[in-house]
Amino acid sequence: MQDVTIDNELRTAGRPGQENILPPPDRAVLAAVIPVHNGKDFLPENLRSLRDQTRPPDIIVVVDDDSADGSLELARTCCPEAIRVSLPNNEGFGRASNHGIRIALDSGADYVLVLNQDTVLEPSACEVALDALRGNPTFGLMALFQLRYDGAGIDPIFRQFLPATWFDDLYFGRAQPVYEVDFVPAAAALLPRRTLEEVGGFDPLFFMYKEDRDLCNRLQAHGWKIGISTGARVRHLCGQVHAERTWQWDCNWAYSDALYHLKWSPRRWPLPVFTLLKYFFRPPSARQLAARLIAIVRCLSQLRTIARHRAGNPADLGADETQSDPGRQAAVDSRNPADPVEVAASQSGVSR
């Protein structure tokens, strides 16, 4: 991969009222971060699509979330230049992503593309998304346009969050390259360095689900816009397999949903609790009722932590030092496989 040197003065924010003096795309350092959990069936094509880009990433970080299927070894084979991180425990999508983002920023990335393991990029996706974000400096997150994994249509979950104006514009032949939205699933999302340093990464309280919605809310609270780059295409599998819901899926979803409502409810405590109780006692099945009751108990035990995360930055990626659990380490391979580097996971600069 090409080494690119970026002057510090070029990393200034293109916020409203400020001059956009970010480095041009051919000088910017682009990093791709892929959190992985038992993803051996998806990684080869995912990594191949990254390496085959018309504008490939300068840095690729694969964060293995305690996989049991040899995902990390497969990543080493498929993409030997990638930085590989092994977490000793399954910390969830948000925390795993934060580890990778911190490493990408420490490696000099100006833009970070967060990718789900079950995605495949179209050849020009990185280049188009980078141009879209460069041309819209008030946007803090630019999502790629998600297709079904076979490419034969729009991802069914992603379709729900497309603005109505896009369908109208498509019909009348006036589709725009970028559309502003309030929220978009972050299965493939490009974020500039300035946004991550200001707003932080994913809230580590969310194990899985709703962490992207929480991040979008925080971005907008800081004055950033959320966008979709319609020309940057990515194929995504997850939207086609949500029907396979297990007990663990129900528990994760119920907890994230309860946590999100408690964190973002406009009412004061304890009114959000009563709102949740009314909602959770009307589930469609006994199993979901049990999952939601467990979720309420878990959230009630974390009220102070939730309030603290609501008031401040829950994942400060700009901090030099953060509190972390002792003994939790990540083994990281450098981009030179012959020169392994081992660092502590706490040094990734992500608050837990």
Number of C-alpha atoms within 10 A of each C-alpha: 12 9 9 14 10 16 8 8 9 14 17 15 18 20 17 12 7 11 11 18 14 20 17 12 16 11 13 21 25 29 26 27 29 29 24 29 22 17 23 20 13 17 25 18 17 21 22 14 19 22 19 14 16 14 18 21 24 21 23 28 27 30 30 31 25 19 18 12 13 14 25 25 14 16 24 17 12 17 20 17 19 25 25 27 27 21 19 15 13 15 18 19 23 22 27 27 28 28 27 28 32 26 25 27 21 13 13 20 23 23 25 27 28 23 25 24 27 20 25 29 26 18 19 19 25 25 19 20 27 26 15 23 24 19 12 17 20 21 25 26 27 29 29 30 25 31 24 20 19 12 16 9 12 19 22 15 17 18 15 12 14 17 14 9 12 16 13 12 12 11 10 9 9 11 15 13 14 22 17 15 14 13 21 26 19 23 24 27 23 27 22 25 25 19 22 24 16 15 23 25 28 31 25 22 21 23 20 18 20 23 25 22 17 18 19 24 18 20 21 17 11 13 13 20 21 22 26 28 25 21 18 26 23 27 25 27 20 18 18 13 8 11 8 7 10 11 12 10 15 18 20 18 22 23 26 21 20 25 25 20 15 26 20 14 14 10 11 9 12 11 12 18 19 11 14 18 14 10 12 20 13 11 13 9 9 10 14 19 18 17 22 26 20 14 23 21 12 14 21 16 11 14 16 11 15 19 14 13 16 16 10 11 17 21 25 24 29 19 14 10 14 15 11 14 9 9 9 12 18 22 18 22 23 18 20 12 14 8 8 13 14 12 13 13 23 20 17 23 23 31 23 16
